[in-house]
């Protein structure tokens, strides 16, 4: 069993304008690794890249496709890699659903450093 809430930092521009590099997110993940998470189209998720399971990605769930989800970038022009490149992502590779962006507090405020209280335990995601 693992902790159901997880914090991650966005590292790339693939989800602009919704999320920017340096944004910190709270993610709800399943208590048991590999167990499918209930999702709806339009929700932002953290998933493992199908071809590189060590790489975590932040994408928007677009539609369910036979046991998996079609994941898309909000900003495909940023050179983002999503389901257009690797197809539907199996539900077992979706690690969690983004609940909220907690840093920066206001969009116009870009932090100069890590989020308050961060001691390097968060994870930066593309």
C-alpha positions in Angstrom: 0.0 0.0 0.0 1.2 3.5 -0.7 0.2 7.1 0.2 -2.7 8.2 -2.0 -1.6 11.8 -2.4 1.6 12.7 -4.3 3.1 16.0 -5.3 4.9 16.5 -8.6 6.4 19.4 -10.5 5.8 20.1 -14.2 9.0 20.3 -16.1 7.9 20.9 -19.8 5.6 23.1 -21.8 3.3 20.3 -23.2 0.3 21.2 -21.0 0.4 25.0 -21.5 -1.7 27.1 -21.0 -3.3 25.0 -18.2 0.1 24.0 -16.6 3.5 25.6 -16.9 7.0 24.5 -16.1 7.6 25.0 -12.4 4.0 24.4 -11.4 3.6 22.0 -8.5 0.6 19.6 -8.5 -1.2 17.4 -6.0 -2.0 14.0 -7.6 -4.4 11.4 -6.3 -3.1 7.9 -7.1 -4.3 4.4 -6.5 -3.5 2.8 -3.2 -2.4 -0.4 -5.0 0.1 0.0 -7.9 -1.4 -1.2 -11.2 -5.0 -0.9 -10.2 -7.1 1.1 -12.6 -8.1 4.6 -11.5 -11.6 5.9 -12.3 -11.3 8.7 -14.9 -13.4 10.9 -17.0 -12.6 12.5 -20.3 -11.0 15.9 -19.7 -9.2 15.1 -16.5 -5.4 15.7 -16.3 -3.4 12.6 -15.3 0.1 11.4 -14.5 1.0 8.3 -16.5 4.0 6.2 -17.3 5.2 6.5 -20.9 4.3 3.2 -22.6 7.7 2.8 -24.3 9.8 4.2 -21.4 8.1 3.1 -18.1 10.7 5.1 -16.1 9.4 8.3 -17.6 6.3 9.9 -16.1 4.2 12.3 -18.2 1.4 14.7 -17.5 -1.4 14.6 -20.1 -5.2 15.1 -20.5 -7.4 12.0 -20.7 -9.4 12.4 -24.0 -11.3 9.2 -24.4 -11.3 5.6 -23.2 -10.2 3.0 -25.7 -10.5 -0.7 -24.9 -8.8 -0.9 -21.5 -6.7 2.2 -22.0 -6.9 6.0 -22.4 -6.1 8.3 -25.3 -3.9 11.0 -23.7 -3.2 14.3 -25.3 -1.1 17.4 -24.7 -2.8 20.8 -24.4 0.1 22.3 -26.4 1.1 19.9 -29.1 3.2 22.6 -30.8 5.7 22.4 -27.9 7.0 19.1 -29.4 5.0 17.1 -26.9 4.8 13.4 -27.1 1.4 11.9 -26.4 -1.0 9.2 -27.7 -0.6 10.5 -31.3 2.9 9.0 -31.1 2.3 5.9 -28.9 -1.4 5.2 -29.0 -3.7 4.5 -26.1 -2.1 4.1 -22.7 -3.1 1.0 -20.8 -5.1 1.9 -17.7 -2.5 0.1 -15.5 0.1 2.8 -16.6 -2.0 5.7 -15.4 -0.5 6.5 -12.0 -2.9 9.2 -10.8 -5.3 12.1 -11.4 -4.2 15.7 -10.9 -6.4 17.3 -8.1 -4.9 20.8 -8.1 -2.1 23.1 -8.8 -0.8 24.5 -5.6 2.2 26.5 -6.7 2.5 29.2 -7.8 -0.4 30.5 -5.8 -1.4 32.9 -8.6 -0.7 32.4 -12.3 1.2 35.6 -12.8 3.6 34.6 -10.0 6.4 32.4 -11.3 8.5 31.1 -8.4 12.2 31.7 -8.3 12.9 28.4 -6.6 11.1 25.3 -5.3 7.7 25.3 -3.7 7.5 26.2 0.0 8.6 23.2 2.1 10.1 21.3 -0.8 13.2 19.4 0.1 13.7 17.6 -3.2 11.2 14.8 -2.5 8.7 15.9 -5.2 9.1 14.6 -8.7 9.5 16.7 -11.9 7.4 15.6 -14.8 7.4 16.5 -18.5 
